[in-house]
Amino acid sequence: MVSCTTSSTLVRNALPDCHDVLASPSVLRARGRTFVEVALGGVIDPDGDAVTIDVAGVAHDEPMQGRGILGSCPDAIVEGERLLIRAERARRGDGRTYRVTVTGSDGRGGLCRGTATVCVPADARNDSCAGRAPIVDALAPDCTERCAALCAIEGTLGAASCSDGAIPDRLGRRLSKVRRLLELAAESGPGDAGRHATRAKRRLEGTARALDRNAHRNLSPACEAAVRSVLERSLVALGDLTPP
């Protein structure tokens, strides 16, 4: 009679490490109320497992800026795997510090949590911020339904960007004028708000026609596609705010 035994070794899954999570770029220059895409990295796994990084929260250390009810629009946007942060700070402050809380997952139940910082310096001569305790949830606006609709459009326009270069100045000015009309719509009563929203819609339609005429010939195909996507989404949203 032959007997045999078997043994097994339980391999423990090591947790990912979020200690060195970082944002890139970690320093933004103030650019009005526009957004900049920020990538997150630096999370490692001792076992070599692929790590997924999710944004759990974004907060900053300055009072909300902006005019009228648009001042309560979010200063950070998460779109799928994209994180967009508003390149803005108080004019008379000592710089704005965003704190991005992330969760790292190795797909096997292992989780970690960490924080990356993004600084919008007070001036162009330095890359540092005071870094006070956060006081504003940058992801969660606190406003009415009408404000939320305007915020969604403002965020879409502010996030317009080209992966292969900057948006040309002329096109950027067109979009800035539309954002200014949205500010006026947010500050006005119902009647004037509809008028300003209608003007914003017409400007966006004019920008779309300019693209159709190839007026911005220095746009790459990828950049043109990105701008068209922004225009289309903004026009759909504005359609719900403008009188028939």
C-alpha positions in Angstrom: 0.0 0.0 0.0 1.4 3.3 -1.1 0.4 6.5 0.6 1.2 10.0 -0.5 0.6 13.5 0.8 0.3 16.8 -1.0 1.0 20.3 0.3 0.2 23.7 -0.9 1.7 27.1 -0.3 -0.6 30.0 0.0 1.0 33.0 -1.8 0.1 36.2 -0.1 -0.9 39.1 -2.3 1.2 42.1 -1.5 -0.7 45.4 -1.4 0.1 48.1 -4.0 2.0 51.2 -2.6 0.5 54.7 -3.1 3.1 56.4 -1.0 4.8 58.1 -4.0 1.8 58.9 -6.1 2.3 62.0 -8.2 0.6 64.3 -10.6 1.9 65.4 -13.9 2.1 68.3 -14.5 2.3 69.1 -10.8 2.6 72.9 -11.4 0.0 74.8 -13.5 0.2 78.4 -14.6 -3.0 80.4 -14.1 -5.0 80.5 -17.3 -8.2 82.2 -16.5 -10.8 79.5 -15.8 -9.5 76.9 -18.3 -8.8 73.3 -17.3 -5.6 71.3 -17.8 -5.5 67.5 -18.0 -3.4 66.0 -15.2 -2.0 62.5 -15.3 -1.5 60.4 -12.2 1.3 57.9 -11.7 3.9 56.5 -9.2 1.7 53.8 -7.7 3.7 50.5 -7.6 2.9 46.9 -6.8 5.5 44.7 -5.2 4.2 41.6 -7.0 4.4 43.4 -10.4 0.6 43.4 -10.8 -0.9 46.0 -13.1 -2.3 48.8 -11.0 -5.4 50.9 -11.7 -5.5 54.4 -10.3 -8.9 56.0 -9.5 -9.6 59.5 -8.3 -11.4 59.4 -4.9 -11.6 63.1 -4.3 -10.1 66.5 -5.2 -10.0 69.5 -2.8 -8.2 72.8 -2.7 -7.3 75.5 -0.2 -8.9 78.7 -1.6 -12.4 80.1 -1.6 -14.3 79.5 -4.9 -13.5 82.1 -7.6 -15.5 83.1 -10.6 -18.4 85.5 -11.3 -22.0 85.0 -10.2 -23.3 81.5 -9.8 -20.6 80.1 -12.0 -18.3 80.8 -9.0 -19.7 77.6 -7.6 -18.9 75.4 -10.6 -16.5 72.5 -9.9 -12.8 73.2 -10.2 -12.0 69.6 -11.1 -13.6 67.2 -13.5 -13.2 63.4 -13.8 -14.2 62.1 -17.2 -13.5 58.4 -17.3 -9.8 58.0 -16.9 -9.2 61.8 -17.4 -8.6 64.2 -14.6 -9.1 67.9 -15.5 -8.0 70.6 -13.0 -8.8 74.3 -13.3 -5.7 76.4 -13.8 -6.9 79.1 -11.5 -5.9 80.8 -8.2 -6.9 83.9 -6.2 -5.3 87.1 -7.6 -4.1 88.2 -4.2 -3.4 84.9 -2.6 -0.2 82.8 -2.2 -1.1 80.1 -4.7 -3.6 77.4 -4.8 -2.9 73.8 -3.8 -5.1 71.0 -5.1 -4.9 67.7 -3.2 -5.9 64.7 -5.3 -6.8 61.6 -3.3 -6.4 58.4 -5.2 -7.1 54.7 -4.7 -4.8 52.1 -6.3 -6.0 48.6 -7.0 -4.1 45.6 -8.2 -7.2 43.7 -9.4 -6.7 41.0 -6.8 -8.3 42.7 -3.8 -5.2 44.7 -2.9 -5.9 48.4 -2.4 -3.9 51.5 -1.3 -4.7 55.2 -0.8 -2.6 58.2 -1.4 -2.6 61.9 -2.2 -0.9 63.9 -5.0 -0.6 67.7 -5.0 -1.0 70.2 -7.9 0.2 73.8 -7.3 -1.0 76.9 -9.1 1.6 79.4 -8.0 0.9 83.0 -7.1 3.3 84.3 -9.8 5.5 83.0 -12.6 8.7 83.4 -10.6 8.3 80.3 -8.4 6.7 76.9 -8.5 5.6 76.6 -4.9 2.3 77.2 -3.0 1.6 77.7 0.7 -0.3 74.4 0.8 -2.8 75.1 3.5 -5.5 72.7 4.7 -8.2 72.1 2.0 -11.4 74.0 2.4 -13.3 73.3 -0.9 -14.4 70.1 -2.5 -13.4 70.8 -6.1 -15.6 68.1 -7.6 -18.9 68.9 -6.1 -20.7 72.2 -6.9 -23.4 73.4 -4.7 -25.9 75.2 -6.9 -29.3 75.2 -8.6 -30.3 73.1 -11.5 -29.8 76.1 -13.9 -26.4 76.7 -12.4 -25.5 73.0 -12.8 -26.4 73.1 -16.5 -24.3 76.2 -17.1 -21.4 74.7 -15.1 -21.5 71.6 -17.4 -21.2 73.8 -20.5 -18.5 76.0 -18.9 -16.5 72.9 -17.9 -16.8 71.4 -21.4 -15.5 74.6 -23.0 -12.8 75.1 -20.4 -11.5 71.6 -21.0 -11.1 72.1 -24.7 -7.6 71.0 -25.6 -5.5 69.4 -28.2 -3.3 66.4 -27.4 -0.7 67.4 -30.0 -0.4 71.0 -29.2 -2.1 74.1 -27.9 -5.4 75.4 -29.3 -4.6 78.3 -31.7 -5.1 81.8 -30.2 -7.9 82.8 -32.5 -9.9 79.7 -31.7 -9.1 80.1 -28.0 -10.5 83.7 -28.1 -13.7 82.5 -29.7 -14.2 80.0 -26.9 -13.3 82.6 -24.3 -16.0 84.9 -25.6 -18.6 82.1 -25.3 -17.5 81.5 -21.7 -17.9 85.2 -21.0 -21.5 85.1 -22.3 -22.2 82.1 -20.0 -21.0 84.2 -17.1 -23.4 87.0 -18.1 -26.2 84.4 -18.4 -25.4 83.1 -14.9 -25.5 86.6 -13.4 -28.7 87.7 -15.1 -32.4 87.3 -14.5 -34.3 84.7 -16.5 -35.1 87.0 -19.5 -31.5 88.3 -20.0 -30.1 84.9 -19.2 -31.9 83.4 -22.2 -30.6 86.2 -24.4 -27.0 85.7 -23.4 -27.3 81.9 -23.8 -28.7 82.4 -27.3 -25.7 84.6 -28.2 -23.4 82.0 -26.8 -25.1 79.4 -28.9 -24.8 81.5 -32.1 -21.1 82.1 -31.4 -20.6 78.3 -31.1 -22.5 77.7 -34.3 -20.3 80.3 -36.0 -17.1 78.6 -34.7 -18.5 75.3 -36.1 -19.1 76.9 -39.5 -15.5 78.3 -39.4 -14.2 74.8 -39.0 -16.3 73.6 -41.9 -14.8 76.4 -44.0 -11.4 75.3 -42.9 -10.8 78.7 -41.5 -8.4 77.3 -38.9 -6.0 75.6 -41.3 -3.3 75.1 -38.7 -5.4 72.6 -36.8 -4.3 69.0 -36.9 -7.0 66.4 -37.7 -6.8 65.2 -34.0 -7.2 68.7 -32.7 -10.1 69.5 -35.0 -11.9 66.3 -33.9 -11.4 67.3 -30.3 -12.7 70.8 -30.8 -15.7 69.5 -32.8 -16.6 67.2 -30.0 -16.5 70.1 -27.5 -18.7 72.2 -29.8 -21.2 69.5 -30.4 -21.6 68.7 -26.6 -21.9 72.4 -25.7 -24.5 73.1 -28.4 -26.6 70.2 -27.3 -26.5 71.5 -23.7 -27.1 75.1 -24.7 -30.2 74.0 -26.6 -31.9 73.1 -23.3 -31.2 76.6 -21.9 -32.1 78.8 -24.9 -35.7 79.8 -25.7 -37.2 78.1 -28.8 
